[in-house]
Amino acid sequence: MASVCIIGSGNWGSAIAKIVGANAKKQSRFADRVTMYVYEEIIDGKKLTEIINETHENVKYLPGHKIPENVVAIPDVVQAAKNADILIFVVPHQFIQRICSTLQGKIKPTAIGLSLIKGFDKKEGGGIELISHIISKQLQIPISVLMGANLASEVADEMSAKPPLVR
């Protein structure tokens, strides 16, 4: 069974966690438990990971939408990702370099990636570099890209969305 880690927990990451968590429970080829890396924040005196794991809702970034109980919020990106076969990247593009540097050599060498990150980065020496190239290059894993004109709230509400998958 393939294990899945969602790297990111903003509104888009939480919406994807809702869909991935529900589908992982239904599909025998996926492990039931889905990990989600959450950048730790304090909300009303409580850790965001604790709130998500206890209430199954990201009250800061996607309030009003329940995340399945099989999705486990983890504040350490290495702990969240180290056993994953599939890594779904859904963080703001400006954080990808740091996250990839942290994960280098600490994930399964057979892992595959999926980038849901919009944007690009400046190349050293000029030009632009796609986020998917940064991930693939730094982590030495194959990566696909899912992108389109989707809104997190619409995905969380399970409205019809048809983004293209590019490899």
Wavefront OBJ file of the C-alpha trace (Angstrom):
o trace
v 0.000 0.000 0.000
v 1.273 3.436 -0.915
v 1.522 5.973 1.878
v 0.792 9.629 1.156
v 2.131 12.817 2.721
v 0.702 16.254 2.040
v 3.374 18.898 2.517
v 1.432 22.029 3.357
v -1.724 22.861 5.262
v -3.007 26.229 4.104
v -6.455 26.441 2.524
v -5.329 24.580 -0.624
v -3.380 21.955 1.355
v -6.295 21.390 3.716
v -8.754 21.071 0.814
v -6.471 18.500 -0.814
v -6.108 16.695 2.542
v -9.891 16.381 2.684
v -10.026 14.762 -0.763
v -6.881 12.614 -0.409
v -7.845 11.423 3.078
v -11.323 10.362 1.956
v -9.982 8.590 -1.134
v -7.164 6.836 0.756
v -9.758 5.241 3.048
v -11.723 3.946 0.050
v -8.818 2.605 -2.022
v -6.999 -0.549 -0.914
v -3.844 0.455 -2.784
v -3.287 3.361 -0.350
v -2.487 3.247 3.347
v -5.376 4.578 5.423
v -3.170 7.010 7.353
v -2.280 10.196 5.461
v 0.265 12.540 7.013
v 0.077 16.294 6.561
v 2.972 18.612 7.349
v 1.638 21.623 9.228
v 3.758 24.680 9.944
v 3.091 25.041 13.655
v 1.155 28.117 14.713
v -0.616 29.020 17.933
v -4.340 29.709 17.586
v -6.124 30.951 20.719
v -3.360 29.487 22.883
v -3.384 26.055 21.226
v -1.110 24.440 18.627
v -2.656 24.240 15.165
v -1.603 20.578 14.818
v -3.462 19.730 18.036
v -6.560 21.566 16.836
v -6.507 19.736 13.488
v -5.894 16.321 15.083
v -8.609 16.828 17.726
v -11.323 18.627 15.744
v -10.392 17.455 12.224
v -10.689 20.996 10.959
v -8.119 23.595 9.981
v -9.870 26.444 11.770
v -7.378 29.032 10.506
v -7.098 28.245 6.802
v -10.212 26.228 5.888
v -12.841 26.760 8.591
v -16.116 24.910 8.257
v -14.650 21.950 6.366
v -13.927 18.671 8.130
v -10.702 16.846 7.340
v -11.011 13.046 7.560
v -9.838 11.449 10.810
v -7.204 9.404 8.959
v -5.310 12.615 8.097
v -2.734 13.267 10.819
v -1.218 16.740 11.237
v 2.524 16.668 12.009
v 4.629 19.794 12.721
v 7.946 18.272 11.557
v 8.263 17.980 7.762
v 10.823 15.147 7.959
v 8.648 13.119 10.348
v 5.623 13.697 8.126
v 7.389 12.753 4.869
v 10.039 10.154 5.734
v 7.902 7.040 5.099
v 5.765 8.404 2.266
v 5.660 6.845 -1.177
v 3.802 9.859 -2.578
v 4.651 13.429 -1.595
v 2.077 16.086 -2.475
v 3.633 19.558 -2.340
v 1.200 22.379 -1.616
v 3.112 25.168 0.125
v 3.655 28.758 -0.999
v 6.395 28.739 -3.653
v 8.749 30.894 -1.589
v 9.148 28.055 0.957
v 9.968 25.195 -1.431
v 13.755 25.660 -1.455
v 13.949 25.447 2.352
v 11.571 22.497 2.564
v 13.454 20.558 -0.113
v 16.785 21.295 1.590
v 15.356 19.945 4.843
v 14.050 16.789 3.118
v 17.205 15.990 1.103
v 18.360 12.463 1.931
v 15.508 11.956 4.412
v 12.757 10.597 2.160
v 12.355 7.244 0.448
v 14.537 7.099 -2.675
v 11.574 5.503 -4.467
v 9.157 8.312 -3.556
v 7.317 10.225 -6.252
v 6.104 13.801 -6.044
v 3.109 15.809 -7.114
v 3.350 19.602 -7.114
v 0.211 21.679 -6.664
v 2.291 24.829 -6.229
v 1.578 27.842 -8.387
v 4.415 30.141 -9.318
v 8.086 29.870 -10.190
v 11.444 30.904 -8.804
v 14.313 33.018 -10.112
v 17.245 31.026 -11.449
v 20.712 31.957 -10.324
v 22.192 33.907 -13.213
v 18.786 34.992 -14.509
v 15.676 33.430 -15.929
v 12.992 31.419 -14.185
v 12.759 27.890 -12.874
v 9.585 25.888 -12.442
v 8.814 24.745 -8.903
v 8.491 21.153 -10.127
v 12.066 21.311 -11.457
v 13.335 22.584 -8.110
v 11.639 19.723 -6.261
v 12.814 17.064 -8.718
v 16.370 18.394 -8.820
v 16.806 18.796 -5.060
v 15.085 15.576 -3.997
v 16.040 13.426 -7.001
v 12.483 12.134 -7.446
v 10.098 12.090 -10.403
v 7.449 14.784 -10.159
v 4.136 15.563 -11.814
v 2.197 18.812 -11.688
v -1.497 19.426 -11.065
v -2.581 22.960 -11.792
v -5.609 24.867 -12.901
v -8.124 27.532 -12.038
v -9.354 25.857 -8.876
v -10.336 27.482 -5.605
v -9.637 25.655 -2.354
v -13.147 26.259 -1.033
v -14.694 24.794 -4.208
v -12.472 21.713 -4.006
v -13.316 21.313 -0.300
v -17.015 21.595 -1.173
v -16.404 18.836 -3.760
v -17.596 21.008 -6.608
v -16.616 19.801 -10.046
v -13.006 20.735 -10.778
v -11.001 19.524 -13.748
v -7.402 20.643 -13.478
v -4.945 19.223 -16.006
v -2.247 16.841 -14.784
v 1.080 17.488 -16.496
v 4.067 15.240 -16.194
l 1 2 3 4 5 6 7 8 9 10 11 12 13 14 15 16 17 18 19 20 21 22 23 24 25 26 27 28 29 30 31 32 33 34 35 36 37 38 39 40 41 42 43 44 45 46 47 48 49 50 51 52 53 54 55 56 57 58 59 60 61 62 63 64 65 66 67 68 69 70 71 72 73 74 75 76 77 78 79 80 81 82 83 84 85 86 87 88 89 90 91 92 93 94 95 96 97 98 99 100 101 102 103 104 105 106 107 108 109 110 111 112 113 114 115 116 117 118 119 120 121 122 123 124 125 126 127 128 129 130 131 132 133 134 135 136 137 138 139 140 141 142 143 144 145 146 147 148 149 150 151 152 153 154 155 156 157 158 159 160 161 162 163 164 165 166 167
